Amino acid sequence: MPTTCATDRAACRRRCWSRMLTGLALAGLVGGCAARGELLVLRDIETPGTVVHVLSATSRGPGEGTAIEARGRSDTLRWAEFGVSVPPRRSPGTVTFPRPAAPDPETDFLVVSAEKIADAPSFLSVLNDHLARRPREAREVTVFVHGFNVNFAEGLYRHAQMAHDFRSPGVPLFYAWPSAGHVLSYPFDRESALFGRDGLEEVMDLVAQSTARDFVLVGHSMGAMVVMEALRQTAIRGSDRVLDRLQAVVLISPDLDVDLFRRQIGELAPRVVPIYIAVSGRDRALRISGLLRGETDRLGSLRETERVSHLPGVIVLDVSDVEGSDDPLNHFAVATSPAMIAMISGLDRVGSAMLRDEGRQGNVFEATLGVVAGVTQVVIQPLVP
């Protein structure tokens, strides 16, 4: 007699999980089958690249050796500052990881400085030093939260790439929650994302104490859940100081349940925080994530965008027609597409300015796209010559 889900539920679950895990492995979700990033600190190397200084906070446990490369989970945040060399010979949107045996400063992202920071007060002092070196209008912070299956080095290099390619004038701050960095560790990463929300809340508190005029939260993939959970907790705690300084939230391909997002944003009421959501109907990674949960849509692949576009402060950016570089799953088109990078870096200013109301013209991002005030969905398409 054939086994069915009705006759053997355990066998059915095993088959379903087997198919899903096989699909994940075959897809190489978010780089699972590609070469992985490593944190190579080459202090004495001559580099022709542009050095981007990135501050970092992590709820990962200490690693080997320098204890800067982080693995596992930690109840205590650890702080550091990195100088990342962005190589001159590469296409916009791409990140080439260094080979340990033969790093090439012409083509590879390299760490040329790495300093641990003792504690939160010391980190605040370093952050304020970086802000003081900038013009008053550029004293802002961009906090980037990585997604599923990302090790520390990969997230660090990606933030440096975005800061460089988008010509962001503010201070880049990378928050690393304890992802396992393995394609088959989706359940572990899901719980680690929840574990990491308290750490991000602590980071936001610290930024609110700094001399920054404002800050922007950027969450990619599963990092969007970390962002929204931390915001929800901040709102419940009633931390007006943090929310007053928060200029905008940007969720890129968010791997987040739609109903959960609606509940999270409801906690922010009556305050309205601008939340920009980059969605794509061609995101293969989120398609697999939806299958894992038995759902058809994640927030980042939502087809019926009216389910969220009417919510206060929410603007949906449909990037389905945007092609990313070296992004076969189309899961990070905003940061990897040369067309998107050219558009954003061509604005007068990048950072919170592109999300801020600039008087009668509306905010720069919407004005650039020619969108009238009040529209909550923007379809971004490449220009046709």
N, C-alpha and C positions, 0 to 999 in steps of 0.2 A: 504494500500500500504506500503510495507516495507521501512524503512528509510535507505538510503545509503549515502555514503560520497558525492555523486553527488547531492543528494536532500537536505541534511542537513549537511553542513560542520561543523557547531558548535557542533552538536550532535556527529559527528565523532571524533572531537578533544577531546570532553569530554570522550568518550569511550576509546580512545587511551591513554589519560593521566591516566584514571582510571586503565587500564590494567598495565601501566608502574609502577604506584605508588604501586599497589597491588603486582607486581612482586618484587619491591624493598623491600617492607615490609616483604614479605614471605622469601626473600633471606636473610634478616637481613644484608644488605650490610654493610660491614666493621664493624661488631659488633653491628648493629642496634638492635638486639634482645638479645644481651648478656649483662652481667653485665658491667657497665660503670666505667671508672677510676675516682677516686676522689683524690684531692690534700690534703692528710693528712700530716700535718707537726707535727712530733713527735720528738721534739728536745732532750728529755731526755731518750729516749728508748735505751736499750742495743741491739745492732744489731750485729749478727754474719756475716753479709753480707759485700761485698766490696762496699765502697762508691765511686760513680762516681760524680765528680763535673761538672755540666752543666750550662753554661751561657745561658741566654735567652733574646730574644727581641720579642716584640709582638705589633701588630697593633690592638689588641683587646681592648675594653674598660675596665675600672677598674671594679672589682667585689666587692663583699661584704667583710666586715671584714678587712682582711689584705690587700686587693686590689691587691694581687698577682695573685689569680685565676681570669682569664680574660674572659669577655663576651662582646658581642656587638662589635662595631667598634670604632676605635679611630684614629683621624688624627695625634696624637702624639705617637711616640713609647714609650713603657715602658720597663725598663730593670731590670733584676734580676739575682741572682745566686742561684743555688740549689745544695744540696748534696743529691743524690739519692742512697739509699741502695739497692744493687742488691742481692737478697736472695741466699743462698747456695743450697737450695733444690728445684731445678727446672731443666727442660730440656733446653738445648741450643735453643735459638730462641723464647722462651716463655716469656710472661709477665703476671704475676698474680696480679690483682689489689687488694688493701687492702679493707677489709670490715670495715666500720667505727666503728662498735660495737666490732669487735674482730680482729684487725690487727695482723698478724703473721710474725715476722721478719725472720723466717726460710723459708717461702714460698712466701711472698708478697714483691713487690716493695714498698718502703717507702721513704718519704722525711724526712731527719733528720736535714736539715738546709735549710732555705729560707731567703734570704736577698734582699730587694729592692735596686736598684742602682739609684741614684738621676737623672742622666742625661747622655747624650752621652759621654762627656769628662770623667766623672767618670767611665763609662763602659769601655772606652778605656784603662784607667789606670788599671782596674781590669784585663782586657784581657792581657795586657802586663805583669802584675805580674804572671799570669798563664803561659805565654810563657817563662818567664825568669827562671821558675823552671824546665824547660825541657832542655835536651841536644839540642844543636844547630840544629842538623839534625831532631829533632822532633818538632821544633817550627812551627807548622802548625795548621790550623783551619779547622774543618769540620762543615759546615753549613747544618743543616738538616731542610727541609721544609715538613711538614706533608701533608696528603691528605684530601679527603672528609670525613665529618662526624667524626671528631676527636676533642675531647675537649682538653683543655690545658694539663691536667694531663696525658692523654693518649699519647699525642705527646712527653711529657717530659720523661715519663717512656720508651717509645719506643727508644728514642735517647740514653738514658742511657744503655738500653739493647744492642743496636748495638755497642756502644763504648766499652762496657765490653766484649761482645762475640767476636768481631772482634779484640780485643786487640789494639785498635787504640791509638797511642802514642800522637796524637795531642789534641788540646782543642776542646771539643764538644760545639757547639753553636746552640741552638734550636730557629728557627724562627717560631712563631705562628701567622698565618694570621687568620682573624675572621670567622672561620667555625662556623656554628650554632650548630654543634655536634648533629644533628638529621637526621635520615635516610630519612625523607620526605622533607628535606630542600635542595635538590639538586640545584634548581634554585638560591636560596639565596647564597649557597656556591659558585656557579659558579661566581656570581657577586662579592662576597667577595674575591675570589681569585684575581680578577682584581683589587679590592680595595687594596689588600695587596702587590701588586708588588712594589709600591713606597717605602714601608717600607723595603722590602728586598733590594732594591737598596741602601737605606740609610745604612743598615747593611753592605753591601759589601764595600761601601765607607769607613766605619769605620774600617773594617778588613784590608783594603788596607793601612790605616794610621798606623796600628799597627806594631809591630816588627816581625810579622809572616813572614816566608820566602815565604809561599804561602798558598792557601786555596782551598778546594774542595767544590763544591755545590752539595748537594744530594736532589733530589725532588721525593717524592712518590705520585703516583696517580694524583689527581688534583693539588698537590703541584708542579708537573712538569710544569704546565702552569704558576704558579707564578714565578718559576725559569727562564723559557724561556722569559717571558714578561719583567722581571727585566733585564735580559741580553740584550734583544733587546733595551730597553731604555738606558742602559749603553753604548751600541755601538753607538746609534744615538747621544748621548750626547758627544761621543768622549772621554770617560774617560779611557785613556791608563793606568793610574796608577792601576785601578781596574783590567782590562783585563790582564795586565802584571803579576799580582800576582795570577790570577786564573789558577790553575794547571789543573783542569779537572771538568767536569760536569757529574754526574751520575743520570740518570732518571730511576726510578724503577716503572714498570707497569704504565707508564705515561698515564693519562686520558687526551689526547690531540689530537686534529684533525691533521691528517697527513699533509694536505696542509698548515695549520697554522704553524706547526713546520718548514716546508720547508721555509716559508716566514720569520719566526723568525731567523732561522740560516743564512739566506741570508744577514741579517743586519750586521752579524759579519764579513763578507768578507771585505778585503782580509785576515784578521786575521783568523787563524785556531785554534779553541779551541777543545781539545779532548772531545767528548761527547759519553758516554757509555749508551746505552739504553737496559735495561733488558726487554725482551718481552716474552709473553707466549700465546700460542694458547689455553690454558686451563683456562684463567683468566675469571671467571664467572662475576666478578664485572664489568669489562670493556665491556663484552658482553651486560650487562644490560644498561650501559652507552651509548653504540652504539645504542641500541634500542630506548632510550630516544630521540636521535637526528635523528633517521631514517638513521643511518649509519651502515655499516657492520664492519668496522675496526676503532679502536682507535690506536694511536701510539704504546701503550703497548701490543696490541693483534694483531699486524700487521702480516699477513701471507705472503704477497708479500714484503719481507724486502728489496728487491732491490730498492724499491721506495725511501728509505732513506739511505741505506748502502753505496751508491756511493757518498754521500755528504761529503765535506771536513771535516775530523776530526771525523766522525761518525763511531762508532763500535757497532754493534748489538749483544747482548748476548741473545741467545735463551735459556730460562730456562723452556721450556715447560715440560721437563721430570723431573724437580726438584719438590719434594713434600715438602711443608712447614708444620710446626708444628702448630696445633690449627689454621689453615688457610683454612677453608672449601671452600672459594671462590678462593683459589690459587692466591691471589692478592698481596702477600708480601713474595714470596718464597725466595727471596734473603736474607732477614733478619730473616726468621723463619725456614729455612731448616737447620737441623743439618749438613747435608753434605756440603752445601755451606759455613756455618760458619766454619766448620773444615778446608775446603780448604783455605778460605781467612785468617783465623787466623793462619794458618800454614805457611804463607809466612814470609819472613825475616822481613818485616815491612809492616804495614797497614797504610792507609791514602793516602796521595798523592803519596807516594812511589810506591804503586802498580799500579799507573797510569802514572808514570814518565818514560821517556826513560832512561835506565840504560846502555847506551853505546851499545856495539855489541850484547848483549843478548836481546835487545828490552825491553819493560817494563815488570815488574815482573809478572803482571797478565797474559799477553799473553804468556810469556815464560813458565809459570807454566802449561798452557794448551797445550803447544807445537804448538803454532800457528806461522806460518812464517810471516815476516813483509809484510805489505800491505794487509793482509786479513781483511775485514771489517765486517765479520759475524762469530761469534763463537757459536757453539752449545754445551751447557754444559749438560752432561749426567752423572748420577751416575755410579760409577765403579761397574762392575759385578764381584763378587768373583770367 
